[in-house]
Amino acid sequence: MIPRIYQRIVTRFRDVYGPKGEVKLFFAPGRITFMGEHTDYNGGSVLSAAVERGTYIVGRKRNDSKVSVYAASAKSKKSFTFDNIEFDGDDMWLKCIKSVFNTLLKKEYKLSGMDIYLYGDLSYHSSLASSSSLCACCLLAVLSMNNIEMPSVLELAKLSYEAETSNASHKTSLHTHVTILASKKSHLTLFNTKTQEISHVAFDFNDYSLVYIHREVFCTSSVSVSSHATIVLFSFLSMKAPGRKKKTL
């Protein structure tokens, strides 16, 4: 049975772009890090996992070099062409899309334009890797819609990482893209940043739930200038609730 969200997103695509032509639906999850934050750039290992929420893209191939993008969250439609990819003043979602196309074109991939409907249910600025998820999802869509053979998971992650860091955002890491693209159900992803080896660790919550808490505390003007930053607190709690059905947040 096709999930309702898939049907709804494809219907929304048809509402925006019309009923004609073959469309494909793509998804890339967000991620959380269990252990190894800040060890990735020191050659350490990182243990992370994909989450159920993420980025959805419905795509349809065009016969020209135009890319049209409708972002559901912003209720905004923007477009660009391959010979005019500019990044000044763009919203992050459009920068990510442009960066993926720009990265592939510079590597001389043969691409056609696309109509894209973009939907995501990841909270922005919550360290769930929303922009990385978007870049990864767009990369999968562009390669697939252009009938380009998929490289290895590691090479896909490197392409996605390069796209995000080149023009979209520098607040990411290779292990994030590896986790998004290499994730397996009921498994954690272990990435050795020195050897770039990817492995999976079986992990089943059974009667337990993982609670992800994101809290932003904004400092007031009464503190020193050096403290004017957003403080982000992550709590990973494994809790058993007797008599209640399992629910993952």
N, C-alpha and C positions, 0 to 999 in steps of 0.2 A: 504494500500500500504506500502510495506517494505521500509524504508528510504534507500537511496543509500549508506550512510555510513555503515549501517549494512551489506549490500551485499558486499561492498568493503572489509570490515574487514574479513568477513568469507572467501572470495575469497583469501585474503592474507594468511589466516591460511592454506588453502588447498595448496597454492603455497609452503609454508614452510614445512608442515608436510604430505602432500599427501591427496588424496581424500577419503580415507576409514574412516569409523567410524562416529558415531553420534557426532555432536558438538553443543554446546550451547553458546549463547552470553549473556554477563552480562555488566551492566553499573552502575557506581556510580558517582554522580555529585561532583563538588567542592562546596565551600560555601563562603559566605561573612557574616561578622558580622555587624549588624546595630547598636546595642547598647549592652553594657555589657562586652566589652573587658576588661579583667583583673579582672572582678568580679566573674568569675567562681570559682577561688580558694579561694574566701572569702564568699562563700555561697549565692551569689547573683543570679539574673536571667539574662539570655542572650537571645537576640532577633537576630536571624540570618536567612539566607535563602540559599537554594541551587541555583546554577547557571546552565545554560544550558550545559556548557562544563564539561568534566569530564574524567573518565577512562573507557575504554572498554577492556573486556577480552573475547576472544573466547577460550573455553576449550574443551578438549577431554580426557576422562578417559583412563588410562592405566591399564594393568594387573600386574604391578610391583610397586616398590616403588620409581621409578625415576620421577623427575619433570623436564621437559624441558621447558624453557622460551625463547621466541623470543620477544625482545623489539624493536618495529618499530622505535621509536625515536632515539635509539642508533644503530640501524641496527646490533644488537648483539644477539647471541644465547648462552645461558648458561644453565647448568643443575646441579642437585644435587640429592642425594638420602636421604631417611629418616634417615639412620644410619650415615650420614656424612654431617650434616648441620653446616657449618662454616660461620662466618660473617666477618672475617678479609679481608679488601681490596675490598669488594664488592661495586658495584654501588648501589645507593639508591634504584632503582627500584627492584634490586635483593634482597636486604636486606628486603624490605617490603614483597615480596613473601615468602622468607624463614621464616620470622618472623611469618606470618600467619600459615604456616604449623607447625612450631616449637611449637607455642602456643597451637594449637589443639592437636598435638601429646602428649604434656606434660599432657594434660587433658584427655588423653586416648581415643580420638576419633579414630574410625577405618577408616583409609583413604587409598586410592589407589593413585598411581602416576597420573600425568596429563601432557598433552601437552598444553602449554599456548601460545597464541599470545596476546601480550600486546600493546595497543595503547592508547594514551592520548592526549587531546588537551588543557590541562591546562598548563599555563606557570609556570615553576619552580621558586621558590624563589619570588613569587608574593603574598604570603599570601592568596591564593585561596584554600589551603589545598590539594595540589596535592598528597602528600604522604599519607595523611589520606584517600583520595579518592581511592587510589590504594589499601591500606590495606582493606578497606571496600568492594571494588569490588572483590578482591581476596577471601575474606572470604565468600561472597555470592556464588562465583563460586565453591569453595571447598566443602562447605556444600551441595549445590545443586547436584553437580556431584557425590557425594558420598551418595546421597539419605538420608541425615540426616535432620531430622525435624528442621525447622527453629525456634529458640527461639523467645522471644518477641523482639521488636525493641530495647528496653533498654539493654537487655542482649546481643544482637548482637553488639550494640555500645560499650559495655564494653569489649567484646572479641576483636573487632577491635582496640579499644584504647589500650588494653593490648598488642596486637601484635605490634603495632607501637612503643610504649614506651619501650618495652622490649629489642629490638635489632636494631630498624630502626632509629627512631627519637624521641627526647624528646620535640620537639617544636610543641606540639599539646595539645588538651584538650578533655575531654569527650564530652562537648557540640558540638564540631566540628563533632565528629562521630555520635552523635545523630541527628544533622541537616542533614548530608549526608544520613542517613538511614531512617529518619522519615519524610523527606520533602514531601510536597504536592504542586501541581500546584496552582499558584495564592495565596499562603499562606506563611506567615513567621512562623518560628518555635520558640516557646518560651519554654525555658528549665530552670526550677528552680533547680539550682545545689544543694540546700540544701535538698529538698524533692525528687528530681529527677523526678518530674512530667513533662510530655511533653504535650504541647498544641499547637494549631495552630491558627493564626490570619489571617483572610481573608484580602488580600491586592491585589487590581487590579490597575495596572498603567493606564489603559484606554489610553488616548492620551499622556501619559507621558512616558519617558524613564529613566532608571537608568544608569547613566554613572559612570563606575568604573575606576578611574585613579590611576595607580601605577607608582610612580616615585622613582628611586633610585639615591641618591646623594652621591657620594663617596668623603670623605674628603681628602684633599691633605696632603702632608707630612709637610706643614708649620704649621699645627695646633697641639695641644698637643696630646700626645700619647693616653690619655683617650678618645679623640674624634674620634679615628680611628675606625669608625663603619659605617655600611650602614644605612642611614637615609631613612625610608620608609614613604611616605606620602599617606594617603588614602583620597580620596574625594568622597563623595556620593552626587550627584546632581540630583535633579528632575527638568527636564526642558521640556517645551512645545515648539515645533517648528511649528508655523503656516504654513499651506500649505504643510507640509511634512508628508510622511507616517511614522508611528511609527517604530522605529528601536531600538533594544536593543543591547548595546555593552557589 
